[in-house]
């Protein structure tokens, strides 16, 4: 699967406008507290944080309405800041988390960067639109389309750009997004998996 993605900052005013639009016109897919454990550094398989070859993410989400917990192990190949990456994922249960950590340790992956935030996911006109807030990075949106065919990339890019223009939203450039993420990683370096507070999701 190929993911085409744009990200951008949400100040209080445009966050309110975008949320109001989505609540009226889009389908709410998910409203949760999420803990993401990002792994994209200091490993022969992943590269280093300045020049990532691939990224791994252990995601633990707690639904705010029914309090169910979902877990995913995700990977993306390519540079961290890229808006076009090949993505794969698999579901697992929270009770299997230790086994997932043991599996990752086979590949010399024993540390991660925990990142908590509240997220809302919406589906609108073929777009996946996410609002992320309350985390270490500034509040921001992510808009993506998942493709099976590389020939569809130009149409997907245009669909996202049209939505951004219609709603006066400004996407980060790849260099802007990379600088933000590098600052977050610098201020909050990786820690051993065993020390990550899983209670952050509530």
N, C-alpha and C positions, 0 to 999 in steps of 0.2 A: 504494500500500500504506500502511495506517495501522499504526503501531507503538504498542502500549500497553506502557509500561515502568515498573518500579519498581526503585529502587537503594537499597542500604543498606550500612552499615559491617560488616565482618567482623573481630571480634577473634579471637585465636588459638583460643579455645575453640569459638565457634560456627562458625568456618571448618572446624575439624576434624570437628565433628558433621555439618555440611552436606556436606562432601566425602565422608565415610564413607557417608552416606545415598545420595548420588548414585552413588557407585561401585557400590553394591549394587543399586540400584533403577532407575537411569536409563541412558540410552545415551550414551556418550562420543562426541561428534561431532568434537571438535577439542581438541588439546593443543599449544599453540604459544607461541613468543615473538613478540610483536607490537610493531611500531612504528607508531603512529598520528600523522599530521601533522594537527593540528586547525587549522581556519581558520574563525573566526567573529567577525571584528573589523575595524574600521577600513576598511570598504569600502562603497561605495554600494549594492551588491547584498546585502550581508550584515548591515549595521547596525554597531553597536559592541558591545563585549563586555558592557556592562551591559544592552543591549536588542537581542538578536540577532533579525534577521529570518529568517536561515537559517544553517545550518552546513554546512561541507564537511570531509570527512575523507579523506585519502589513507592507506590501510591496507596495511601490508606485513607478512605473517605467515610465519614459518618453522616448519613442523611439527617437533616435537621427536623424532618417531620416524623418519620417512623423509626429513626435511630438505628437503622440497619447499617452494617459496616461492609464495605466492599474494598477489595485489595487487588492491585494490578502490578505486574512486573512489566515494564515497558522499555523498549530500546529504540533509539533513533541514530542513524548513521549520518555522519557529516559534521560540519562545524556547528557549534552550539548556537551561534547567532543566525544561522541560515534559515530562511523562510521556506526552503524546499528540502525535506529530508524523508528518507524511507523509514517508516515506523512499523514496529510489530509489538504485540502485547499479549499477555496471558493473564487470566484471572486466577486468584488463589484465595484461600480463607485466612483469616487472621491467625488461626491456630497453626497454620503452616509457615508463619513468618520466620521462625527460627530455622526451618529447613531451607527457606529461600536464602537467608543469610549464609548458611553453610554452603549452599550451592555456589553463591557468588564468591566465597572465600577460595574455592578451587581455582578461580581466575585472579587470585591475589587482590580481591576486592573485599576489604575489611572495614572501610570507613565510608561515611557519607555525610552530606550536608542536609540536615532536616530543615524544611521550610513549611511553616504553617500559613494557611490563609483560608478565608471564607470564599467560596466560589458559587456562582450561579451559571448554569449551562442552558442555553436556549437553542432551538432549531428554528431557522427562518429562511425561507426561499432557497433552500439548498446549502445554507451556511450554518456552521456550528459557531455560535457566539458565546464567549465566556467572559464574565466579569469576575475579577480577582481583587480582593481587598483585605486589609488587615494583616498583611504579611511584611516581610523584611524589604521587599522591593516596593516601589510606589504602586498604588492602586492602578490597575491597567486592564485593558481588554485584550482578548485574543480572538481572532476570527480565522477559521480554517475551513478547508474543503479537503476531503479524503478522496483520492483518485486511484483507480486501478490502471489507467491508461495514460502514459506520459504525453500523448498527443492532446490531452484535455487541459494541459497546464495553462495555456494562454487564456482560454475561456474562464478558467477558475480565477486567475489573477484579475481579469477584468471584472468579474462578478464581485470580488472583494473590494476592488478599487471603487466601483460604482457605489457600493454601500457606504464606504468611508466618506466619499464626496457628498452623498445625500444627507449624511448625518454630521457633517463638519468635524470628522474625526481625523486625527493626524497619526499615521503609523510611524513607529520608530524606524530609522534606518538600521541596517544590520550593525553598523559600527556603534550607534547609540545604544542599541540593546545589549551589545557585548560589553560596553563600558559599564552599564548599570549592573549587569550580572557579575562582572569581575569585581566590582566594588562590594557587592553583597557577599561573594565568596571570600574576599579579602578580610572583611569585617567579621565574618562568621565561617571560619575554616572548618574542614571536615573533622569529625570526631568518630571514635569507634562505634560500630553498630550497637554494641551492648550498652552504650551510654545514652542512646537516643530515647527521649521521653515520649513514649507512645500515648501518654495521657493528654497530649496537646490537643487532640481532636475532640476532647470532651467526653 
